[in-house]
Structure formats: structure tokens, C-alpha cells
Amino acid sequence: MERGLALLLPVFLGLLQRGRGGPLEVEPPDSVVAVSLGGSRQLTCRLSCADRRAPSVQWRGLDTSLGSVRSDGGSSVLSVHNASLSAAGTHVCVGSCGNLTLQRTVQLLVFAFPDQLTVSPVALVAMQDREVACTAHNVTPASPEALSLSLLLGDRELGEALSREVEEEPQQGEDLLFRVTGRWLVPSLDTPTPPALHCRATMTLPGVQLSHQRAIPVLRSLTSREPPSTTSPEATLELSSTRSSESPAPPAGNSSARPCRPKIHQSPAAGGLELLCEAACGPGVAVGWTQAPGGLEAYQRWEAGAQAWLSVPRAGCGPEGWFQCRLDPGGQMASLYLVAEVCSPPAPPALWTGSLVLGLLLLALLAYRLRKRCRPAR
């Protein structure tokens, strides 16, 4: 009996080995693979059969318009080029050796994380409480697990955000992207004043961790002209109020060894302010405006060689933010921060119209009473 089983055992093993294959391998081996929006990625699936039969391997679950599949013998390569959000989804690699079928699933995740951080305000003043907002634009996914926002003082995070807002970003294409805003209440910064705070956005996905950072300079006072220490020597930062006047310039000295730098001056003008960027550097140089709150297209500008003017309207409370100009050649920059005046909102037109009508009625009533009183008795 035992001898009979010993003779049958090799036969059963041979039957079991027919159609047996090795493991189905996928590269990269992760179950979730991330690719950036507009980027490219390849997924490779391989299989070998133990009995030297020719394996069959094929990727499934991908629209041919979103990628391409190339299969050759025991391997199949799925290629995604210029990835769009519609390319995301679950894809299945199916491999077979004879009547043995194996499969592996991979979730393709498409993300967007451009270096597009904005902060508000663009600068802080020491010893003043202020709410700070940090916004990451054109991102996806926008969940807190994938995208985190933090406000840093040195290497220390300034607590959790007071709020987190997620809104759809207006897009011209088919991809739906978001802007995510975090808000913090920054307490008054004690002396010594730190040179800057930093807004940081971090995207964390399987196999991916990316960060972008934006500095928020901290100035000593509203009229401080000392640039933060984190500013490069190529720039000159100036924080000024629209109610303040220009301080006298320092006495001229021997500037032959100094690089030529532009300067920004402000002066009152009809209906607002006029900013002048100029560079006394001799012939062959030019200056131009490169930044203004709300975009340069919202202002009237004139440029003539080493001088450039910009008109700032004082509609409402006036704009608040950085104005910046640049010297060419050389690339030296000058910046001016304008703080909006404290003002009351204008009265609505309906209120003015009602007041005018009421005034006319009162005048008519007064004229009638005077006429009646002064009429001679008959």
C-alpha cells in the first residue's frame, strides 16, 4: 500500500505543476501610484510560468485615449502621458499560465500641487495682533490628509489654523482644481522681532511628499524703512502709510563703489497718489513696474527710460499691498508697501437721493410759509 502511494505521488505532483505560474509582479509594487497632473508614468506587469509555457499578461481598465498598453510575452507596460484627472482610477493586470489566472490591481492617483502660494497680508508689523491667511491655488486632492497648511515661526508651528476653506478654482479646462485657505490669528511678536514667518503647504500621498513655502516679512513699525534680514541685498523694502510723507533722504556720499539701485517716491495727486520709480544711474538704464496690488493692469502707468510713474486711485479706502519696480540691466528691485487709510464706507446712492428729495421738500415748505406770512391782508 505504501509502495503504491509512493509510485502515485510523482504523478499527482506532475498534474499539479501543469499550469502553475510564478507570482504576478507589478512595478512599482505599491497598490496606489501617484502621478502629477500633466506628468507621465509607467506601470509594468510581469509573469513567468513554471512549466516554461508562454504566459499571457494584459493591463485592463484604461481607456485607450488616456494611455497606451504594450504587451510582449510575459510582460505588459501601461503608459500614461500628459496625465489628466480623468486618467485616475483602478487598473487591473491579468496574467495567466494555462488555466491558472492571477490578477493585481493598482489605483492610479493624479494630483496637482503647483508652487502657487499666496499670503494675506504680505507683511506683518511687530507688536500687533493680525489674522494671517495662507492659500494654496490649483491643487487636488484637497483633503486634510493629502494637503496640509501650516504657519511657521522658525521651525515651530504656530498652532492649528482657526479655519480651513476649500473652494473650486475657476478653470478653463476640464480638470477640477481647488484653492485651500488656512487662517491663523498671530499674536503680537515680542522683541527681538523675528525676520519673517513662513506659510508652508505640504502634499502627502503614497510615495510622494512635496512642500512649498512663502515668507511673510515682519517689519518693526508702520513707518519702518529697515528691510527684514531675510531680504536679499538686491531689494529695498519700504513700509509706508498713505497718510505719511516721505522722510528726507540721507546725505549723499561717495557712491562710486555702490551698485545703482532704483528708488520709489510718492506724492499726492488729484484723486489719489502718484508713485515715481527712478534710478539716477546715468544713460543706458530703464526702470519698470513689476508688481502692484490687484495686478498692474488696474493702474495707469507711464515709463520713460530711468523713470516710471504709476497712478494710485484713492477710491474707497485705497489699495493695500506691495508696489515693486525693477532696474534693467542689473535686476535690482525696489518695493513700497502702502497701508490703506482707515475710512468709512461711502453712503449708498439711494441715501443721497433720499436726502436731496427731503431737502427740496423742506425748502418748498419754508418758501410757502414765508409767502403766506408776508402776503398783505385784503
C-alpha positions as CSV (number, residue, x, y, z in Angstrom):
1,M,0.0,0.0,0.0
2,E,2.7,2.5,1.0
3,R,4.7,1.5,-2.1
4,G,1.6,2.2,-4.3
5,L,1.2,5.7,-2.8
6,A,4.9,6.4,-3.3
7,L,4.5,5.5,-7.0
8,L,1.4,7.7,-7.4
9,L,2.8,10.8,-5.7
10,P,5.0,11.9,-8.6
11,V,2.0,11.6,-10.9
12,F,-0.1,13.9,-8.7
13,L,2.7,16.4,-8.4
14,G,3.1,16.5,-12.2
15,L,-0.6,17.2,-12.6
16,L,-0.5,20.0,-10.0
17,Q,2.6,21.6,-11.7
18,R,0.8,21.8,-15.0
19,G,-0.4,25.4,-15.4
20,R,1.5,26.6,-12.3
21,G,3.0,30.1,-12.6
22,G,5.2,32.3,-10.5
23,P,3.9,35.4,-8.7
24,L,2.4,38.3,-10.8
25,E,4.9,41.2,-10.3
26,V,4.0,44.9,-10.7
27,E,6.5,47.7,-10.8
28,P,6.1,50.0,-8.9
29,P,4.8,47.5,-6.3
30,D,2.5,49.9,-4.5
31,S,-1.2,49.4,-4.6
32,V,-1.6,53.2,-5.0
33,V,0.6,55.1,-7.5
34,A,0.6,58.9,-7.8
35,V,1.3,60.9,-10.9
36,S,1.3,64.7,-11.2
37,L,-1.2,66.5,-13.4
38,G,0.4,66.7,-16.9
39,G,3.1,64.2,-16.0
40,S,3.9,60.7,-17.2
41,R,4.1,57.3,-15.5
42,Q,4.6,53.7,-16.5
43,L,3.2,50.6,-14.8
44,T,4.9,47.3,-15.7
45,C,3.3,43.9,-15.0
46,R,5.3,40.6,-15.4
47,L,4.6,36.9,-15.1
48,S,6.6,33.7,-15.6
49,C,5.2,30.2,-15.9
50,A,7.0,27.4,-14.0
51,D,6.4,24.8,-16.8
52,R,8.0,27.1,-19.4
53,R,4.7,27.8,-21.1
54,A,4.2,31.2,-22.7
55,P,2.4,33.4,-20.1
56,S,-0.3,35.9,-21.1
57,V,-0.2,39.3,-19.4
58,Q,-2.5,42.3,-20.1
59,W,-3.5,45.5,-18.4
60,R,-7.2,46.3,-18.3
61,G,-9.4,49.2,-17.2
62,L,-7.7,52.0,-19.1
63,D,-9.4,54.0,-21.9
64,T,-7.2,53.9,-25.0
65,S,-7.5,57.7,-25.3
66,L,-5.9,58.2,-21.9
67,G,-2.9,55.9,-22.3
68,S,-1.3,53.0,-24.1
69,V,-0.7,49.4,-23.4
70,R,2.2,47.4,-24.9
71,S,2.2,43.7,-24.2
72,D,5.0,41.3,-25.2
73,G,5.3,37.7,-23.9
74,G,5.4,37.7,-20.2
75,S,5.1,41.5,-19.6
76,S,2.7,44.3,-20.2
77,V,3.5,48.0,-19.9
78,L,0.8,50.6,-19.2
79,S,2.0,54.2,-20.2
80,V,0.2,57.4,-19.2
81,H,1.3,60.6,-20.9
82,N,0.2,64.1,-20.0
83,A,-2.0,62.8,-17.3
84,S,-5.3,64.4,-16.7
85,L,-7.7,63.9,-13.8
86,S,-9.8,61.6,-15.9
87,A,-6.8,59.2,-16.1
88,A,-7.2,58.4,-12.3
89,G,-8.8,55.1,-11.4
90,T,-8.3,51.4,-10.7
91,H,-6.4,49.4,-13.3
92,V,-6.1,45.6,-13.3
93,C,-3.3,43.5,-14.6
94,V,-4.4,40.0,-15.5
95,G,-1.9,37.2,-16.1
96,S,-2.4,33.5,-16.9
97,C,-0.3,30.3,-17.2
98,G,-2.5,27.7,-18.8
99,N,-5.8,27.5,-16.8
100,L,-4.2,29.4,-13.8
101,T,-5.2,33.1,-13.7
102,L,-3.8,35.7,-11.5
103,Q,-4.5,39.4,-11.1
104,R,-3.2,42.6,-9.4
105,T,-5.0,45.9,-9.0
106,V,-3.3,49.3,-8.9
107,Q,-5.1,52.6,-8.2
108,L,-3.7,55.5,-10.3
109,L,-4.0,58.8,-8.4
110,V,-3.5,62.1,-10.3
111,F,-2.5,65.1,-8.2
112,A,-1.9,68.8,-8.8
113,F,0.4,70.8,-6.5
114,P,2.0,73.8,-8.3
115,D,4.1,76.4,-6.4
116,Q,1.3,78.9,-6.2
117,L,1.1,80.1,-2.6
118,T,-0.4,83.5,-1.7
119,V,-0.5,85.1,1.8
120,S,-2.5,87.9,3.3
121,P,-1.2,90.3,4.5
122,V,2.0,90.2,2.5
123,A,3.9,91.7,5.5
124,L,3.3,91.9,9.3
125,V,4.1,94.6,11.8
126,A,5.6,93.7,15.2
127,M,3.6,94.2,18.4
128,Q,0.3,94.0,16.5
129,D,-2.2,91.1,16.5
130,R,-3.2,90.2,13.0
131,E,-5.1,87.5,11.2
132,V,-3.0,85.7,8.6
133,A,-4.3,83.8,5.6
134,C,-2.3,81.3,3.5
135,T,-3.8,79.9,0.3
136,A,-2.6,77.1,-2.0
137,H,-4.0,77.5,-5.5
138,N,-4.9,75.0,-8.2
139,V,-4.4,71.9,-6.1
140,T,-6.0,68.4,-5.9
141,P,-6.7,66.4,-3.8
142,A,-7.8,69.0,-1.2
143,S,-8.5,66.7,1.8
144,P,-6.6,67.4,5.0
145,E,-5.0,64.0,4.8
146,A,-3.4,64.9,1.4
147,L,-2.8,68.7,1.7
148,S,-1.7,70.4,5.0
149,L,-1.1,74.1,5.6
150,S,1.0,75.4,8.5
151,L,2.3,78.7,9.7
152,L,5.9,78.6,11.0
153,L,7.9,80.8,13.3
154,G,11.4,79.4,12.7
155,D,11.0,75.7,13.0
156,R,7.9,75.9,15.3
157,E,4.3,75.7,14.1
158,L,2.0,78.4,15.4
159,G,-0.8,76.1,16.4
160,E,-3.7,74.8,14.4
161,A,-5.5,77.1,11.9
162,L,-8.6,78.8,13.1
163,S,-10.4,77.7,9.9
164,R,-9.8,75.9,6.7
165,E,-11.7,76.8,3.5
166,V,-11.9,74.8,0.3
167,E,-13.3,76.4,-2.9
168,E,-13.3,75.4,-6.5
169,E,-10.7,77.2,-8.6
170,P,-12.1,78.7,-11.8
171,Q,-10.6,76.7,-14.7
172,Q,-10.8,76.9,-18.5
173,G,-10.1,73.2,-19.0
174,E,-12.0,70.1,-17.8
175,D,-9.8,69.4,-14.7
176,L,-11.5,70.5,-11.4
177,L,-8.9,72.0,-9.1
178,F,-9.3,73.8,-5.7
179,R,-7.9,76.5,-3.6
180,V,-7.4,75.8,0.0
181,T,-7.0,78.6,2.6
182,G,-5.9,78.4,6.2
183,R,-6.3,81.2,8.7
184,W,-4.4,81.9,11.9
185,L,-4.5,84.7,14.5
186,V,-0.9,85.7,15.0
187,P,-0.3,87.3,18.4
188,S,1.9,90.4,18.8
189,L,5.5,89.3,18.2
190,D,7.8,90.1,21.1
191,T,11.3,91.6,20.7
192,P,13.7,90.6,19.3
193,T,11.4,90.7,16.2
194,P,11.7,87.6,14.0
195,P,12.7,88.5,10.4
196,A,9.7,86.6,8.9
197,L,7.0,84.0,9.3
198,H,6.6,81.3,6.8
199,C,3.5,79.7,5.2
200,R,4.1,76.1,4.2
201,A,1.9,73.8,2.1
202,T,2.7,70.1,2.1
203,M,1.2,67.4,-0.2
204,T,1.5,63.9,1.2
205,L,0.5,60.9,-1.0
206,P,1.7,57.3,-1.3
207,G,5.3,57.6,-2.4
208,V,5.1,61.4,-2.7
209,Q,5.8,64.3,-0.2
210,L,6.2,67.8,-1.6
211,S,6.3,71.2,0.1
212,H,6.2,74.8,-0.9
213,Q,6.9,77.8,1.3
214,R,6.2,81.5,1.2
215,A,7.8,84.1,3.6
216,I,5.8,86.8,5.3
217,P,8.3,89.6,6.3
218,V,7.9,91.1,9.8
219,L,8.7,94.9,10.0
220,R,9.3,96.8,13.2
221,S,6.6,99.5,12.6
222,L,4.3,101.0,10.1
223,T,6.9,103.6,9.1
224,S,9.9,101.3,9.3
225,R,12.3,101.6,6.4
226,E,14.6,98.8,7.5
227,P,14.2,95.7,5.3
228,P,13.9,92.3,7.0
229,S,17.1,90.5,7.3
230,T,15.8,87.7,5.1
231,T,15.6,90.1,2.2
232,S,18.3,89.8,-0.4
233,P,20.6,92.8,-0.8
234,E,19.2,93.2,-4.4
235,A,15.9,94.6,-2.9
236,T,14.8,97.5,-0.8
237,L,11.6,97.0,1.2
238,E,9.7,100.0,2.4
239,L,6.5,100.0,4.6
240,S,4.7,103.3,4.5
241,S,1.2,104.6,5.1
242,T,-0.7,106.6,2.5
243,R,-1.1,109.3,5.3
244,S,2.6,109.6,5.8
245,S,5.1,111.8,3.9
246,E,8.5,111.0,2.6
247,S,11.3,111.2,5.1
248,P,14.3,113.2,4.0
249,A,16.9,111.2,2.1
250,P,20.3,110.6,3.8
251,P,23.1,112.9,2.8
252,A,24.8,111.9,-0.4
253,G,28.2,110.3,0.0
254,N,30.7,108.6,-2.2
255,S,28.6,106.2,-4.2
256,S,31.1,105.3,-6.8
257,A,31.5,101.8,-5.3
258,R,27.8,101.2,-4.7
259,P,25.6,99.4,-7.2
260,C,22.9,101.5,-8.8
261,R,19.5,100.9,-7.3
262,P,16.1,102.2,-8.1
263,K,14.0,104.2,-5.6
264,I,10.3,104.8,-5.2
265,H,8.9,108.2,-4.2
266,Q,5.2,109.0,-3.5
267,S,3.5,112.4,-3.9
268,P,-0.2,113.5,-3.6
269,A,-2.1,113.7,-6.8
270,A,-5.7,114.5,-7.9
271,G,-7.8,111.7,-6.7
272,G,-5.0,109.7,-5.1
273,L,-1.3,109.2,-5.1
274,E,1.4,109.2,-7.8
275,L,4.4,106.8,-7.4
276,L,7.6,107.5,-9.2
277,C,10.3,104.8,-9.6
278,E,13.6,106.3,-10.7
279,A,17.2,105.3,-11.0
280,A,19.9,108.0,-11.2
281,C,22.4,105.7,-12.8
282,G,23.3,107.5,-16.0
283,P,22.4,106.7,-19.6
284,G,21.6,103.2,-20.8
285,V,19.3,102.1,-17.9
286,A,15.5,101.7,-17.6
287,V,13.0,101.0,-14.8
288,G,9.6,99.4,-15.0
289,W,6.8,98.4,-12.6
290,T,6.6,94.7,-12.0
291,Q,4.0,94.3,-9.1
292,A,1.0,96.1,-7.7
293,P,-1.9,95.0,-5.5
294,G,-4.6,93.6,-7.8
295,G,-2.3,93.5,-10.8
296,L,-0.6,96.2,-12.9
297,E,-3.5,96.3,-15.4
298,A,-5.6,98.0,-12.7
299,Y,-3.4,101.2,-12.7
300,Q,-2.3,103.9,-15.2
301,R,1.4,103.7,-15.9
302,W,4.0,105.8,-17.8
303,E,7.6,104.7,-18.4
304,A,10.4,106.8,-19.8
305,G,13.8,105.3,-19.5
306,A,15.1,105.7,-16.0
307,Q,11.7,107.0,-14.7
308,A,8.4,105.2,-14.3
309,W,5.2,106.6,-12.9
310,L,2.2,104.8,-11.5
311,S,-1.1,106.4,-10.5
312,V,-2.8,105.0,-7.4
313,P,-6.5,106.0,-7.2
314,R,-7.9,106.7,-3.7
315,A,-11.3,105.1,-4.4
316,G,-12.9,103.7,-1.2
317,C,-10.0,103.1,1.2
318,G,-7.3,102.8,-1.4
319,P,-5.3,99.6,-2.3
320,E,-3.1,97.9,0.3
321,G,-0.1,95.9,-0.6
322,W,3.3,95.8,-2.3
323,F,4.3,98.0,-5.2
324,Q,7.6,96.9,-6.9
325,C,9.8,98.2,-9.7
326,R,13.0,96.8,-11.3
327,L,16.1,98.2,-12.9
328,D,17.3,96.9,-16.2
329,P,20.0,95.9,-16.8
330,G,21.0,94.7,-13.4
331,G,17.7,93.4,-12.0
332,Q,17.9,95.5,-8.7
333,M,14.5,95.9,-7.1
334,A,12.7,98.5,-5.0
335,S,9.5,97.9,-3.1
336,L,6.9,100.0,-1.3
337,Y,4.1,98.8,0.9
338,L,1.0,101.0,1.1
339,V,-1.4,100.7,4.0
340,A,-5.0,101.6,3.3
341,E,-6.4,104.5,5.1
342,V,-9.0,104.0,7.8
343,C,-12.2,105.2,6.3
344,S,-15.9,104.7,6.5
345,P,-17.8,103.1,3.6
346,P,-19.4,105.6,1.3
347,A,-23.1,106.2,1.7
348,P,-25.3,104.3,-0.9
349,P,-26.7,106.4,-3.8
350,A,-30.2,105.8,-2.5
351,L,-29.4,107.6,0.7
352,W,-28.0,110.6,-1.2
353,T,-31.1,110.7,-3.4
354,G,-33.5,110.5,-0.4
355,S,-31.6,113.3,1.4
356,L,-31.8,115.5,-1.6
357,V,-35.5,115.0,-2.1
358,L,-36.2,115.6,1.6
359,G,-34.1,118.9,1.4
360,L,-36.1,120.1,-1.6
361,L,-39.4,119.4,0.2
362,L,-38.3,121.3,3.3
363,L,-37.2,124.3,1.1
364,A,-40.6,124.3,-0.7
365,L,-42.5,124.2,2.6
366,L,-40.4,127.0,4.0
367,A,-41.0,129.2,0.9
368,Y,-44.7,128.5,1.1
369,R,-44.9,129.5,4.7
370,L,-42.9,132.7,4.2
371,R,-45.0,133.7,1.2
372,K,-48.2,133.1,3.1
373,R,-47.0,135.1,6.1
374,C,-45.7,138.1,4.0
375,R,-48.9,138.3,1.8
376,P,-50.8,141.6,2.6
377,A,-54.2,141.3,4.2
378,R,-57.1,142.4,2.0
